Amino acid sequence: MATTKRPGLPYVWVTWLTKILAGEGQCLYQPWLKAHFRYDKRPDTTFNLAAWTTEHDALVQTRAAELRLEGWVVTLERQNAFQLFGKSAILAGQPDIVAVRPGETLVVDGKTGQQRHSDLWQVLVYMVVLPRCRESLTNIRGEVCYKSHRVPVEREELTPARAEAIYKLLRTIAGERLATTPSQKECGFCDVADCADRFVESEAGRAMATEF
């Protein structure tokens, strides 16, 4: 595999955590590799980045305009970029919207696809990190903004157990090499170009029967 070791601490992007935290993914090798190495990526010919960007930007801008009309001071995307330095790794991310009013903060992530449990976890991670990176942000609650509806994420949903699950996964990814757990679904969306354990169709658990 054409990989180059990252200098310094393992570097973890928020979205590499969320499917694992939500139980939508189980292969820890992919986020471990991303955190520790730069690597050759497998092209995704099914994903139209330009169309997604246009749709996502429109969704975020519409929600930001609504919040400004409600009296929020709004910052967008790159303005919200953060890096949280731990002893074993760096956690980085970029919330779509951070909105502030006196005594309260709202962090919003825009999603153009179908609703997923991992979307909730992405906002929960932002709610953990933002007060540590920007001490002026207080009473943080969240929101996942879909095209057809919005899902609030209340402060009470960030329980100590959920916060610890985030930190535990970060410690795990920052550690020694993790095993692959190949499956048809996860390998189909994985961008690691040269994984020796990638799922192949011949291992799909399919056979022919004559008894029925």
N, C-alpha and C positions, 0 to 999 in steps of 0.2 A: 504494500500500500504506500502511495506517495504521500507521506506525512512529514510535517516539520513541527518540532516541539515548540510550543509557545514559551516565550521567556517569562520569567516571574511566576506569580501565583496562577493556578487554574482560573480561567475566565469563563463565567457562566452567565448566559443571557436568560432572562426571566422565562421566556417562552419555551426554553428547553426543559423546564421543570414541570410545567402545568399538566401535561397529559399523564405523567407519572403520578403526580399528587392526586389527580382526579380518578385514577384507576382506568384511564382510557388507553394507557400504554404500559408496557412492562419491561421493555428492553432498556436497561441502564447503560449498555455499552455506548449507544449513540450519544447521549449527553456527556458521558465521560470522555469520549474521543473529542467531541467538540470543545470541551473545557481545556483539554490538555494539548491538543494538536491543531494545526492548520492542515487541511487534508483536501484531496481531490473530491469534487462534488459531482454527483450524478445529475445530469440535466433532467428537468421535468418538462417534457413537451406538452403536458396537459394543462399547465398553469399559465394563464395569460396575465403577466405581471402588470402590464400597462392598464388593462381593463380593471384589475383589482385595485390598483392605486387610484384610478379615477373615481371608482365607486366608494372606496374607503374614505378618500379625502372629502368627497361630497357629504358623506354621512357625518364625519367629524366636524366639518365647517358648519353644517346645519345645526348640530347640537350645541356647538360653541356659541353660535348667534343667539340661540334660545336662552342659554345661560346668561349671556351678557344682558339681555333684556330683563332678566330677573334680578339683576344687580350684582352678579358674580364678576370678579376679575379673573380672566381666563388666560392661561398659557397653554401652548400647543406643542405636542410631539417633541421636537429637538430641544425646545426650551425646557422640557421636563426631564431630560436625560440625567441619569444618576449612575454612580458607581459606589457600592457599599463594600468596603475593604474589611474582610474578616481575617482571622489568623491563617486559614487554610485556602481561601479562594476569594475572588472578587465577583460580586453579583452586580450585573448591569441591566438596565432597562430604560424604557422611554414611554411612559404613559401617554395616551393620545391627548387627554385633557386633564389639567389640574385647575379647578375652579375654587376661588377663595372669597369668602365673605367674612365679616367680623365674627370671630369665634368658631368658624366652621370651614371645613375643606371637603370638596367632592372630587374624587378621582374617577374618571370615566374612560372606559375602553370601548372602542367601536368595533363591531363585528358585522361583516356583510354576509356571513354564512348562517347555517342553522345553529340553534342554541345548543351549547355543549357545557358539561359540568366543568371542563377545564377553563372556560371563560371566567367562571366565578373565581377559580383559584388564581388566575392571572391578576385579577383585581385585589384579591386577598394578599398576594405577595406585594403589590404596590402599597397596600395599606400598612404592611409591616415595615417596609423600607423607607417610605417618604418621610415620616417624622424623624428618622435617624439621620437622613441626609439634608433635610430642610427643617430645622428646629422651629421655625415660625409656623409651620403647618400643625394645626390642632384639630381635635374632634373630627378625625377623618372618617368619612363613609364613602362607599363606592357605588358604581353603576356600570352595568354592561348595556351598551346601547346597540340594539339591533335595528334593522330597517323597519320592522313592523311594531316593535315594542321595546320597552326598557325593563331591566331587572335590577332593582335596588339591592345593594349589598350593605347591610347595616353594620354598625360598629360591633354589635354583639356577635356577629357571625365570625369575627376574627377571634376565636377562642384561644386560650393558651395551648391547647392540644394542636390546633391547626398551625399556630406559629412555630411550635416545636417540630411539627412534621416538615415544614419548610426548611428549618435549620438543619434537621437531621439529613434530609435529602442532599442539601448542599455539602455537608460533611462527607457523605457517602461518595458523591461525584468527585469531590476534591481528593479522594484517597487513591488507593491502589486500583489497578486495572479491573474493570467490572466485566462480568460474563455477558455474552450475547444471549438473547432469547428470541431467536428468529421465528416469525410468523408471517403468513401471507399478507395480512392487513398492514402490519407495521413496516415490514420490509418494502412493501409497495410504495410507501410514502417516504422512506428513508433516503436521504441524499448522500449517504456515504457510498462513494463510487466503487470501492474495491473491498467489500467486507467478505471474508472467506466463509462466513457462516450464513450468508444471505439465503433466505428461503427460495427454494426452486419448486416449480409446479409439480415435478415428479414426486415430491414429498408431501403432497396435499392431503394425504389420507383418503384417497379415492380408490375404489375398486369396482369391479363388475360382479354381479351376483345373478344366478339363474333360478334361485329358490323363490323369487317373488317377481 
